[in-house]
Amino acid sequence: MAYFECKMKYMTLRSDIFSMFWPIYALDGKSKGYVDFEYRGISLTITSSEFGRATVKDKEVIIYCLSHLMAAQNMKIEINRKVLFCRYDFLKTTNRGTSGKDYKILDNALKRLKGTKFTTNATISDINIPEYTSMIEEFRKVQINENVYWEVTLPEWLFAMVENRKVLKLDDGYFNLNPFERRLYEICKKCCGRKPSYEFPIDNMKKRIGVKLTKSQFKRRLSHCRELLGLRILYDDSPLCQDSCRL
């Protein structure tokens, strides 16, 4: 069966806009069970498998695949939702190590990405997201000569986002950020778009990032992220602003 192979040495990092705005990924591997999230009529329910909920670090697999697919589409190269990538190339591109432990971490990430299911009534530009879906549909190891590859099948709705260009560019320094900073950056990037600024309720921001902190603890965390890859983050807790976060 046909597949698309990730083999570009340099490409612009890309993320789907859905997971930038909605809290699909946990900050670490400790999150299990299910999560319910609701905002302005949009509901999201996330469940995890015995491997735990997919994390922000696991999302690197999705970013890696989408970045290659979008670059290929821009060059008029035929793409496919079955994506093949060399494990070593992936680890080097995402600034990871290449020890046996790092390969095992990648293997477990794929298990969490497939096992983390979610249901939502959200749509992205008429792209319907089916109930009880995940960020990857299937995955399997493929041996080609001396190299081991992963073949990952993306769900149709996620592949449609690439085809319809519903992905956003990420800064080249994205992989250098810690999980908290990555989620904060993604939300800011998605909300601001081409606007000069955007104001966000701070309680909702905390839920979207997925941290179990008090409001005061969360504000202290934000105070260390005033500048983030070209974005400025300010918060105001005066009564008039009702605890808003200005991006």
N, C-alpha and C positions, 0 to 999 in steps of 0.2 A: 504493500500500500504506500502511496505517496506520503512524503513528509517534507517539512522545511528544516534545513540544518542551520544552526547558529554558528557562523564561522567568521564573523566580522571582528577585526581587531579593535576597531574604534567605532562607536555609535553613540548617539545621544540617548541618555537615560529617559525612559518613559514609564508612566504609571497610568492605569485606568482611573478615570475620574470617580468611579463608584466607590472604590476602597479608599480613595483619598478623603472622601467626605464622610463615609459611614464607618463605624468602628468594627470592621471585620476581624482585624488582627489584634491579638493580645500583645502586651509589651514584653512578656516573658513566657516561659513554658510552664508556669505554675497554674495558669488559668484552665479550669476544667468545668464540666457541667454545661449550663446554658446561660445565655445573656439575652435580656429583653431591652430593646431601645426604642424610644418613640420620640418623634419630633415633627411638629406641624403636620400631623396626619399621616406621616410616614412611619411604618413600624418595621422593626428588624428583630428577628429571633435567631440566635446563633447557638448551635450545639456542637460539641466536640466528641471525638472518639476516645478510645482507650489510650491513644497516643498524645492526647491533649489538644488544646486549641492552637491553630496556626498562629505564629508570632510575626511581629514586624520584621524580624531577621529572616524568617521563612519567606517573606514576600519578595526577597531578592530574586528568587527563582522566577516569579511572575514578571518582575521588572526586567530581568535579563531576557526572557522570551519576548515580551512586548516590545522592548527596545529594538531587538533584531527584526521582528516582524514589521514594525513601523518604518525602520530604515529601508528594508527591502521593498515595501510598498511604495515608498517615496521614489525608489529607483526603478519602479515598474517591474519588479521581480515578482513572480507568482509566489504566493504564500499559502500556507496550509495550517490548520489548527493542530495538526500533529507536529510537534516541535522536537527536534533532536539536538542535544548539546553535549559536548565533551565535558566530563566532570572536572578535569584539570583546568580547562579554559575558564569554566564558570568560577572556580575557586580563586583563580588569579585575578579575574576581572572584578570580583566583589571584595577584593582585599582580604581574603581569608588565607589561612595556612593550607598546606597540602599534605599534612600528615594523615595517618590512618583515622585518627579521631575526627579530622575535618571532613573526610569522606563519609564517615558514619553520621555526622551531624547533618550533612546534606541528605542522606538517605532518610533520616527521621523527619526532616523538613517536608519531604514529599509525602510521607505518610500523614503528617498533620494537615497539609494542604488538601489532600483528598478526603480526609476524615472530618474536617471541619465543615459542617453544613449550615446553610442559612436560608431563611424564608423572609421575603420582604415584598411590600406592595410598591416599592420604588421602581420607577422606569427612567431610563436615560435615553432621551430623544427617540421615543417609541420603541426602544429595545426592551422587550419584556424579560425579566429575570425569573426563570421558573422556580417553583417551590422546591425547597429542600435541595438546593444546588451547592456547589463548592467551587473553589478557584481552579482546581484541576479535576478533570474527569477520570483519567487513567494515567498510569506511568509504568514503564518497564525498562529493564536494563538491556542494552544492546552492545555486543562486542564487535568492533570493527578493527581488524588487524590487531595491533597491540593496545589500542585504546578502548576504554569503557565509556559508553554514552548512556544518557538517560533519554528515553523518548517520552515526552509529556503530551497528553492530549488535553487541550484547553476546551472548556465548555463553549457551546455555540454562542451564548450571549457575550462572553468575554472576547471571543474572536471577532464578533460583530462590532465591538467597540473599536478594534483596530481598523477594520474595514471602513467604519464610519468616522474615523479619526477622533474618537472620543477618549483620547489619551492626552496627558499633559507632560511637557518637558520638565525634568528634574535637573537641579544643579549637579554639576560633575562631582561636587563634594558630598553628595547625599550619603554615600556609603561610609563616610567618615563620621557621621552623626550617630549618637546613641539612640536607642529605641524611642525614648521620650521626645527627643529633638526631631526625630524623623516624623512622628505623628503630628507634632506641632507645625513643622514645616509643611507637611502635606495639606493640612487643614487651611493654613494661611495661603498657600499657593492656589488651592482650589477656590477659596472664597474671594480672594482679592482679584484674581484674573487680571484683567487690564485696568481695574479700578485703582485709583490712587490710595484708597483705604477701605477698610471694612470693619464694622463693629459687631462683636459676637458676645452673647451672654456667657459670662465666665463659668457658670455651673454647667452649661451645655458643652462648653469647650472641654471641661474636665471629664465629662462622660465620653466624649468622642475620643479623647486620648486614651481613656481607659485606666486612669490611676485611682486608687483607693486612698485618697488623701483628704484631709479637711481643707476647707476653703483657704485658710491661712497658710497651710503647708503648700497648697497648690500655687498660691501667689508667690511664695518664696521661691518655688521651683521656677516659675516664670521669670522671676527677677534675674535669673542666671542666663536667660535666653533673649536678652533685649535685641541682639543682632543675630540673625540666622540666615546665612547664605544670601545676603542682600535684602532680607526682609527685616523690618523693625516691628517689634511686638511691644505694645504698651498696655497697661491695664489701669483702670480708674475705679476706686471703690467708694467714690462720693455718692451721696443719696440720689443725686440727679442722674447719675450714670447707671445706677442699679447694678453695680458690679459688672462692668463690661470690659471686654478685651478688645482693644483697637489694634487692628493689623495694618 
